[in-house]
Amino acid sequence: MTRLVLMGVVLSVLVIGAILALIRTRRLQERYALLWLAAAVGVVVFGLWDTGLGFVARLFGIAYPPSALFLIISLFLVAVIMHMVITISRLSTHVHTLAQRLALLDERLRTLEGEGAGGDPDADPAVAELLHDEGGVRLIDAPGRRTR
């Protein structure tokens, strides 16, 4: 086993420990943790199993087996980054849509405030419920009113 492979195995074992700690503190969701755990275990297995790593290297036509291991790791990381970029793009679109919906609801609320009895939003129970939380603190900034 070369020092390069040994270093990869040691780092993978450290990554497994870090992933388990992140799962325990609920900072990493299980669906992503399983992916990272599988990758780290794969690096440990191929790092310790020289003939398996040699087979994978020959399969890809790579002369130096540790290079095959790090090629596989690099391809895995590119796939994870692409997945994350797609997820961030989708979430960005959702946030944009939610911001637009919130603006429309805010405008509708302001319209209802103006149509209430004498402009008093507390006269309309539906508007009053939107303007107050359980403790009676105003949540929406209406003209001339305090928030929180």
C-alpha positions in Angstrom: 0.0 0.0 0.0 1.4 3.4 -1.0 1.5 6.4 1.2 -1.0 8.1 -1.1 -3.6 5.3 -0.6 -2.9 5.1 3.1 -3.5 8.9 3.4 -6.8 8.4 1.5 -7.9 5.6 3.8 -7.0 7.6 6.9 -8.9 10.7 5.6 -11.9 8.5 4.7 -12.0 7.1 8.2 -12.0 10.7 9.6 -14.7 11.6 7.1 -16.8 8.7 8.3 -16.4 9.9 11.9 -17.3 13.5 11.0 -20.4 12.3 9.1 -21.6 10.3 12.0 -21.1 13.3 14.3 -23.1 15.5 11.9 -25.9 13.0 11.8 -25.9 12.7 15.6 -26.2 16.5 15.9 -28.9 16.6 13.1 -26.8 19.0 11.0 -26.8 16.5 8.1 -29.8 14.8 6.6 -29.8 11.0 6.4 -30.2 10.9 2.6 -27.0 12.9 2.1 -25.2 11.1 4.9 -25.8 7.7 3.3 -24.2 8.9 0.1 -21.2 10.3 1.8 -20.8 7.2 4.1 -21.0 4.9 1.0 -18.3 7.0 -0.7 -16.0 7.0 2.3 -16.5 3.3 2.9 -15.7 2.7 -0.8 -12.4 4.6 -0.5 -11.5 2.6 2.6 -12.4 -0.7 0.9 -10.5 0.0 -2.3 -7.6 1.5 -0.3 -7.2 -1.7 1.7 -8.0 -4.1 -1.1 -5.1 -3.8 -3.5 -6.3 -6.4 -6.0 -9.8 -4.8 -6.3 -8.2 -1.4 -6.9 -5.9 -2.9 -9.5 -8.9 -4.5 -11.2 -10.6 -1.1 -11.3 -7.4 0.6 -12.6 -7.1 -2.0 -15.4 -10.8 -1.6 -16.2 -10.3 2.1 -16.8 -6.8 1.6 -18.5 -4.9 3.4 -15.7 -1.4 2.2 -15.0 -1.1 3.5 -11.4 -4.0 2.1 -9.2 -4.0 4.9 -6.6 -4.7 7.3 -9.5 -7.8 5.3 -10.3 -9.0 5.7 -6.8 -8.6 9.4 -6.9 -10.2 9.6 -10.4 -13.3 7.8 -8.9 -13.3 10.2 -6.0 -13.1 13.2 -8.4 -15.9 11.9 -10.5 -18.0 11.4 -7.4 -17.4 14.9 -6.2 -18.3 16.4 -9.6 -21.6 14.4 -9.5 -22.3 15.7 -6.0 -21.6 19.3 -6.9 -23.9 19.0 -10.0 -26.6 17.6 -7.8 -26.2 20.4 -5.3 -26.2 23.1 -8.0 -29.4 21.7 -9.4 -31.0 21.6 -5.9 -29.9 25.2 -5.2 -31.3 26.4 -8.5 -34.6 24.7 -7.8 -34.8 26.2 -4.3 -33.9 29.6 -5.6 -36.9 29.4 -8.0 -39.1 28.3 -5.1 -37.9 31.2 -2.9 -38.6 33.7 -5.8 -42.1 32.3 -6.2 -42.8 32.4 -2.5 -41.6 36.0 -2.3 -44.0 37.0 -5.1 -46.9 35.2 -3.4 -46.0 36.9 -0.1 -46.1 40.3 -1.9 -49.5 39.5 -3.4 -50.9 38.4 0.0 -49.4 41.6 1.6 -51.1 43.7 -1.1 -54.4 41.9 -0.6 -54.2 42.4 3.2 -53.5 46.1 2.7 -56.5 46.3 0.4 -58.7 44.6 3.0 -57.4 46.9 5.7 -58.6 49.9 3.6 -62.0 48.3 3.0 -62.6 47.5 6.7 -65.0 49.5 8.9 -63.5 53.0 9.0 -60.2 51.6 7.9 -59.8 49.8 11.2 -58.2 46.4 10.5 -59.3 45.1 13.9 -62.9 45.4 12.8 -62.4 42.5 10.3 -61.6 39.2 12.3 -59.8 37.7 9.3 -57.5 40.7 9.0 -57.1 41.0 12.7 -55.9 37.4 12.9 -53.3 38.1 10.2 -52.1 41.2 12.0 -51.7 39.7 15.4 -50.0 36.7 16.8 -51.1 34.8 20.0 -49.4 37.4 22.3 -51.1 40.3 20.6 -48.0 41.5 18.9 -48.5 43.1 15.5 -46.7 41.1 12.8 -47.3 43.1 9.7 -46.0 46.6 9.2 -49.1 48.7 8.3 -48.8 52.5 7.8 -48.7 54.3 11.1 -48.5 51.1 13.1 -45.7 49.5 15.1 -44.3 46.0 14.4 -43.2 43.7 17.1 
